């Protein structure tokens, strides 16, 4: 694994952060995509949080006729559960690990680092968190499934067996149909993970109700300074 660091949008609290949230965007977006969420969360001053929003590498995406765009991995077929690009999922997971290590080097304990992601970004944070060898604060997954769920049982980390997991999904999502997210939830539950699960009458995006539920979940997971 190289020590390459991605280009990031970073939002820091006025004082020293107690928690760090590393938040990954979806296909074709960049680190600015969820920047507004750092402010919209309106977390209390007693919970100073540093937000890190990395931008994915540029790569060719097969289902977009080979167009080069920011993507955490290639999408080979419209059915996102088939022909999974395991090599680039692993590569992007390593890039996320580099960002986690940067925070560890800065003095943030691993149990104060939370991973969040939308769509492809959600897949990468879930893939990484469940395999990470140090305890993490939690993992927040928006409109995503886990393409590498089949190999998880052999690769998972026992220290994150009880990690708080939130999964939120649109009931009419045409990009990642909710059946794939449900399948991920069912398999994770079978393996002993506890999932906080929310669905909304929306497609492949976010909504105000989801923001509210994520904020409440973060407040339950994070302990004030």
Secondary structure, DSSP 8 states (H G I E B T S, - for coil): -------EEEE--SS--SEEEEEE--TT--TTTTHHHHHHT---TTS-EEEEEE---EEEEGGGTTEEEE-SS---SSSTTSS--HHHHHHHHHHHHHHHHHHHHTT--GGGEEEEEETHHHHHHHHHHTT-SS--SEEEEES---TTGGGHHHH--GGGTT--EEEEEETT-SSS-HHHHHHHHHHHHHTT--EEEEEES-SSS--HHHHHHHHHHHHHHS---
